[in-house]
Amino acid sequence: MTKLITFDMGGTSTDVALVDGHSSLASVTRISGWPVKMPVLDIHTVGAGGGSLARLDAGGALVVGPESAGAVPGPACYGRGGSIAAVTDADLVLGRIVADRFLGGRMTLDGDAAFAAIVRLARAARLTPRAAAEGVARVVEASMARAVRRVSVERGHDPAGFALLAFGGAGPVHAVPLARELGIRTVIVPPHPGIFSALGMAYADVLVDASRTHFAVGRAASPARLARAARPLVSQVRGELRARGFEARAIAVELRADVRYVGQSHEIEVALGEGLVAAFHAAHASLHGHAHPERPIEVVTLRVRGRGHVERPAWPELPRSRPRRARGVRTRPARGHLAVHERAALVRGERLAGPAIVAEETATTFLPAGARATVGRLGELVIEVGS
Amino acid sequence: MSDPVRLQLMKDLFGSVAEEMGTTLERTGLSPNIKERRDFSCAVFDGAARLIAQAAHIPVHLGSMASAVESAVAQLSLAPGDEVLVNDPFAGGTHLPDLTLVTPVFLDGARAPRFFVASRAHHADVGGMSPGSMPLARSIYQEGLRIPPVRIARVGALDREVLGLVLANMRVPEERLGDLAAQRGANAVGANRLGALAARFGARALATATDELLDYSERLVRALVREIPPGRHRFADALDDDGLGHGPIPIAVEVRREGRRGADVVFDFTGSSPQVEGPVNAVRAVTLSAVFYALRTLLSLDVPTNAGILRPVRLITPPASVVDAAPPAAVSAGNVETSQRLVDVVLGALARALPGRVPAASAGTMNNLAVGGGTGIAAFAYYETIAGGMGGRPGLDGLSAVQTHMTNTRNTPIEALEHAYPLRITRYQVRRGSGGAGAARGGDGVIREMEVLAPLTATVVSERRASAPYGLAGGAPGARGRNVRIDVAGAEHELPAKVTLALEAGERLRIETPGGGGYGVERAATGDGTPVATTAFVARGAPSPRAKRVRSRS
């Protein structure tokens, strides 16, 4: 799967990014409000997560975030003194998470406190508690959808052609409704979604980027001459990776260039090689909807990316079956509750149908009615969202 | 779905339509003023030409874009696929360089448009007596091509005859064509997104939602109006001059509540100057924008920017005045300079009504610079505005080197400017010490100096060269701006606030922009009773007294 939209929803914020074969980079980012011109993963952040507080604003609209309950006091259901309804409280009231299965059962959520907080919101909004809780979820999912559109539609990609990779503590709770909102058909929930980002740190290669301004048009922009011009950057990048302890054979180097039509001032980054010109026209067409093969191009920046390959720990495959007693107890749904599956007890190839939830140590996956999940080889849940 | 939830969802959806239009325009525009500086706005209107959502682009377009849509509807009978171009300040525009493209959106075969989408972009040249179309003109006929609402596309096909007439009157037609294509693309994106929303929710539900959104903003602005105490809150300030030797030009406003239980608010500009010979006359739509903007700044961030904000507002403007120009007045600077002074007086009056919530005056000018030259294929026209200081805010210093109030543009990166035009930037720096002293200091202006590499004509239209941005609550005013020509020998010649001049290769132009006013009494003067001689520090270019005090303590 190479076409992914990542959806990392935590307690106070949510990060979304688009991966189309490779991850996309932004050339400018903001760190603490200051613009920094360096290549970083093009991640869009929204100030809303599981701990975001819901309120009725002065004009009578139901607003979620950016104020957050944090971990302390946390959502009302944490029982640490929070009394304002947070997204997690709405999830609990809606049965999308289970009170005694939070943190793998090591923390019990206070359903009464969550309900009381939602009732307060519902009174202010003149809604039933259920409608208020659904409203909180819909509003937060709408702002997530806007963030996804930012990284997809506004960059020339139709989200319907992507799978949504949901992680973070709250991501798998909201992923399927979000996918439906966006016309995305498949959601993937990796194992251990709540610590997926941290796991990524252990699996990620080390990257060293170097770039320099290099104006070139016409013959000076031939791939061979550009590659020659990039040589000092290549040595610099290799040197830095060797200094970090990577052996020469563990280092891969990739050359890229920022290219535009003469007269433009927004460049597109393409791989530097024989196909540079064709790749640029194709990228321009996909991003802006039109290309002009007859117009001259110019190269503005050379970029070299060195990758130090990290030995990755092997990921255990899931068994095709388990002894019956190890498969854990599946809760028979009580009236008004959803079926609860223990993720640790799932086997490879197993199929689950919504409405149901899948509980595990670091997150809960919500499968609304119409959604169907298949358990993959590495334990990932591949969900056809249905409608 | 229930109301508080639908309200929030629709707020989000309509807002994102306008935002996506803006992204398209920025991404596909051709001229630096559009693609780099984002000197444009995109908005969605309902079938009655009421503003439903506008992306946070250029505030001076806020109240004024609706009149472009109104005028298109009033003068033309529109069919699906039509696109209307307008820039006439006396028929829906604000000044000639702002070309507005209005596209009606017909849904489910209805006879009348259910929505309109509009994009307004500042084009670097629309003809007239000097390149950049910001001349020191005496009438609108000198300012450029005046376009009443005309169909530039009929039933989806571009009208090449109309387009040809338009482009023949502009100095760099290829660039205009590219920018207009980008505007058409933006409007198409907006129309498609509205179509998709209608397919999903139904046209009727969308209409209900727009009503609810307007009511929602109205409720919030009325809550603000109720906080204005009874009485007449007056404020007056002035423009330096009109560029043709007349000035100062007074602008005054009185804010007062009226109506049943004082639910409405009047902004009465009686006492402002009759219209003048030079181009600083503002059409009424600009004055309305200034009021809209000032109110919007006092509301919280999540209030949708829509026509509901203006429902409690009554505007009184003397006809044929600098705040309500009548043809054939020249108006190019009314949009960019007078609009800033209008905000200064409206916020000044609101500061008296609601103390502690309004900042001191910001730079109060956009420091417009238009240059152009060359002929044939080498012809160029360039326009930019230069940042200044933001006024000190209650409890917070003003920001330095930013665009404030009615404009929201970015700067043109030096690399982009030098790449595209025969100009070299020789200085670009924060103008230290130009912000007014106060408990919260005014932000500093900037110094931008450029060397001319080929002969060209430059027009500077600036303000706050004679008067200074006011301080509030005991804060000191910000420093006035300066315009300087530096000849080939290096001698400096002070230029007026508004000037058109020919520059030779090797000559330089330096613009020093005003700082913001300070807010509140500076602590040193009240703390131990020893006033600090601010100017002594400024003259030496040293850190401000406050910065210095903090450092010596640490």
Interface residues (C-beta under 8 A of the other chain):
Chain A: L56 D57 A58 G59 G60 A61 L62 V63 V64 A125 R126 L127 A131 E134 G135 R138 V139 A142 S143 R146 R149 V153 E154 G263 Q264 S265 H266 L287 H288 G289
Chain B: M1 S2 D3 P4 V5 L7 Q8 L9 K11 D12 L13 S16 E20 T23 R27 T28 L30 P32 K35 E36 G185 Y216 S217 R219 L220 A223 S300 D302 V303 A416 H419 A420
